[in-house]
């Protein structure tokens, strides 16, 4: 697999960071999330979740729940949970990430809007949850007004087809 070599280098780095710097150091935490990302790319989703959860536990304790590094880990976990069909937990993580971005950066920040877009896709296409998607679109109307026709057009067409009345 194309990521095998990267996996072993990242694992060696992580072990060194843990031994020398400890688990609370930024390099160690970044290394944990990097391992999670590599494992996710290799389709070892359970392994990825293990590394993300380990990093998240420490990040929440030392950085807080609304620190951007913590929130990135939350969203990485949401994607992997979605991929292993743990939709309730994925939704919870997306919501935690979105609320954290709104608290940290504000509702109108481009990064918050990107998280809202991804959460909207999840609600509409993965869950097919009409009520939640409608409420989400009301909070983030740019999802329907995207000038590039990105999610806006897709979600609008989805609603027009009667999938979300």
N, C-alpha and C positions, 0 to 999 in steps of 0.2 A: 504494500500500500504506500502511496506517495507520502503519507505523513508518519510512517514508522520511524524514520530517522529523527524527525523533529520531536516526536513523542519521547524518544529516549534522551535526547539532549535536554528537553524541557524538564523531564523527570529528574535527571542528574542535577540540573540547576536548582530545582525545587528542593531536593534533598540537601544540597549545600546551603541554600538560604535558610532552611529550617534549622540545620545544625549550627550555623554561624550567627544568623541574625534573629532567629526565632520566628514564630508564626505571626506575630503582630507587625512585622516590618512590611512597609509598602512593597518592596521587591518580592517578598515571599507571597504576599497576597496576590500580586499581579501574576506571579508564577503559577499559583493555584488556579486562577481564572484562565490563564493561557492553557494549562493542562486540560481544563474543562472544555475549552474551545477546540483544541486539537482532537480530543476524544469524541466530541460531537461530530466533527468533520469525518472521523473514522467510523461513525455510526455506533460507537460504544456509548450509547446515551445514558445508560445506568452509571457508567464510570464518570461521564461528564457531570451528571447530577451530584455524584459524591464529591467531586472537587469543588463545584459551585457551592454546594451546601456548606462545606468546610470553610471556604473563603467567606461566604455570607455571614456565618455565625460570628466570625472574628470581626468582619467589617462593621456589622451592626453594633457590636460591643464597643469598638474603639473609635469608629468614625461617625456612627449614628445612622439611623434609617434613611435620612434624606441626603446623605453624601452621594455625590455623583458616582463614585466608584462602587458604592453599595448598590445603587440603583441599576447600574449596568449589569452587575451580577444577578440582581433580581430578574431583569429582563432576559438575560441569557438563560436563566432557569426556566422562565415562562416559555421560551421557544422550545427548549428540550422537553419540557413537560407536555407541551402541545404535540410534539413529535412522537411521544410514547402514549398518546391518547389519555393523558391524565388532565382532562379538560377543566374540571373544577379547580384543581390546584393551579393550572396554567392561568385560568381567569383571575384567580386570587393574586397571583404574582404580577400579571399585567396591571391589575388595578392598583396594587401596592406601588409598582413602578410609576404608573401615571400620576398617582396622588403625590408621590415623592417629587417627581419632576415639576408638577404644578407648584408645590410648596417651595422648592429650591429655585426654580427659574421663572416661574410664572406661567400662566395658561397660554400666553401668546408667543412664548419663545419657540424658535424653530425646532429645537430638540424635543420640547414637550409636544409640539404638533406632530412630530414624527412618531413619538410613542403612541399618541392618540390614534394616528393613522394605522399603525400596526395592530393596536388593540381593536380598532374598528374592523379591520380585515378578519381578525380572529373571531370577533362576535358574529359578523355577517356570514363568513364563509365556512368557518370551522364549526361554530355552534348553531348557526341558522336561527339565533335567538332574536325574534322580531322586536320584542319589547325592549330588551337591553340595547339593541342596535339603534332603534329609534331614539332612545334617551341619549345615547352616546352621540349620535349625529346632531341632536339639539344642542348639546354642550359644545360640540366642535363642528360648527357648520362648514368649515373649510373642507371637511371630508366630501361634501357635495359640490363645493365651489372651486375645486382645484383647477387652476388655469392650464396646467399641463395635461389635464385629462387623466391623471394617474389614478389614485383610488377614487377620486370624485366621480369620474365617469363610470368606473366599475361598480361602485356602490349604488350610484344613481340608477344604472341599468338594472341592477339586482332588485332594487326597490320597484322600479317600473314594471318588471316582469311579474310583480305580485308576490315575490318571495317575502318581502317585508312590507305588509300593507300599512 
